[in-house]
Amino acid sequence: MTEFDPLTTLTSRLLAEDIIKRVNDYEATQAKLKATTRVLPYISKQQVMDELDISDGTLSNFEKHGLKRYKPKYKTSLIYYLIDDICQFVALDN
């Protein structure tokens, strides 16, 4: 029988709690973003900021860390993101 020291036990417990929190955050974010009826798998930059209650600076920081943005081919300032990308990114960036 192997006994674990208190530090190993505490670390394991904290790691498990963090993983559970991240999974719950991912599911909540996914549910929130998919709650509205959408025809396309994209969400506008403004909608992301409104629905996740984040600032433009936070979203720009997400982009610097790998979140991909999509722009229409026609001349416009509109920016879109794939909903699944947002869900995965938010869950990984807690």
Secondary structure, DSSP 4 states (H G I P E B T S, - for coil): -PPPPHHHHHHHHHHHHHHHHHHHHHHHHHHHHHSS--SSSEEEHHHHHHHHT--HHHHHHHHHTT---B--SSS----EEEHHHHHHHHHHT-
